[in-house]
Amino acid sequence: MGRYLALGSLLLLLGLVEGFTSGVEYQFRYSSRVVAGLPSLKQQYSAIGLQADLTMQVTEGNIVIFQISNVEMGDFHDELHCDLSAPVPIEYHPIENEDISKPFSLHLNGSEPRYIEGPSEQAWITNLRKAVANIVSIPPLMRC
């Protein structure tokens, strides 16, 4: 079920071929996870996942303002004896970190990201912001 929801969200995002409109606020549910393991040796896997709400607004002058909220993270480190195409059972927990909810902006050069402007923060928060910014800079999506 979760796989179809994530796929539907991605298709909805990619379906915005007309691009984002200036002055409109967009809201998305961001979800990502990474799973690693060597099934030929042992059915043991490690995974980490993140879910969050994302608010985005395109302003004049090729600037996109983002705010991430309701962040939840989870991990998994155990053996799996089930269908490997099924989602890994990650248990998510809220993250209490004020820095992650601070707004940040992406400055564009056309549809290409030029730089991200945001508060000073931990490296993992900066990397999350970069991941979010790169998703919305897909060329057919951005139109300022």
N, C-alpha and C positions, 0 to 999 in steps of 0.2 A: 504494500500500500504506500509506504513512504517513498519507494523508488518512483512510483507513478506520480506522486505529488511533486517530487523534485523535478522529474521530467516535464511535468505540466508547467511548473514555474519557469523552467529554462525555455520551453517553447513559447510561453507567453512573453518572456523577455526578448527572445529572438524574433518574435512576431511583430515587434514594434519597428518595422522597417522604415516607417516614416520618420523615425527619430524622436527624440524627446523635445518637448516644446518649452520654450523659455517661460518662466513665471508659473509653471505648474509644479505642484509637489507630488512626487511619486513615492509609494510605499511598497516595499518588497520584504519577503521572508528569505533571508540568506541562510544557506545550509551547506556545510562542507564536511568531508571526512577523508581520512587517509588510513589505509589498511596495509599492513606489511606482514609477510609470512613466507615460509618455504614449505608448501604442502607436500613436496616430494620427500622431505625429511621427517616432518612431524606436523600434525594438524594444529599447531599453536600459532596464534596471531596476536599482533599488537595493533591497536587502532586508536585514533583520536578524532573527535568530532566537535564541531562548533555550529551553533544555531544563533541567529540574531535577527532583529527587525532592522531594516535599513530604510531611512528616509532620505530622499534625494530631490534636489531642486536645481534646475538649470537657470542661471542668471544671464543677463546680457554680458557680452565681452568674453565668451568662451570659458566661463567659470562654473563649475558644478560643486554645489555644497552638499555634503553628506553628514548624516548623524546615525550612529549605530547605537541601538538600545536593546534591552532585554536579552543580554548575551548569556548563553548557556554553553558550557563545555563538558565533555565527558571523554572517558577512555575505556579501553578494553584490553586485557592481557590474559589470555586463557586459551584453552584448546577448544576447537570447534569441530563437532562431529555432525554437521548438517550440510545442506546444499550451499556450496561456496558462492553461488550467485545471489543468495539471500542477504539482506542487510545484516551487518554485524550488530549484535545487541549492545549498543552503547547507551549507558545510563547518563543522562544530561543533568547538570547542576548549575544553578545561577552563579554568575561571576560578579562579585562585588568589587568593582574597580571603577572609580569615577573618571579616570583618564580615557577609558574606551568610549564613554558616552559624549565626550567633547566633540563638537562639530569640527570638520576639516574640509578643505576645498581642494579641488583638482583644477589646475589651470591647463587648458588645452591649446594646442597649436593645430587648428583645424579640428580633426577628430582624434589626433594623436595626443596622448598625455605629455605635458611638458614638465610639470612638477606638482608635488603635493605640498600644500601648506597646512600645517597643523601644529598642535602643541608639542613640546618636548615630552617624550614618553619612552616606555620600555620597547625593546626591539620587536617583540611579538605583536604588539599593538600596531606598530608601524607596518609590519608585514601584512597584517590583516587589512589595514587601510589600502595598501598597494594592491592586494588581491581584489578587493571590492572595486577600486578605481579601474583596474584592467578589464574587469567584466563589462563595465558600461562603456568602455572606449572602443568596443567592437565597431568598425567603420559604418555599417548600415544603421546603427542605432543612434549615433551622435549627429545631431544637426542643430547648430545654434543659430 
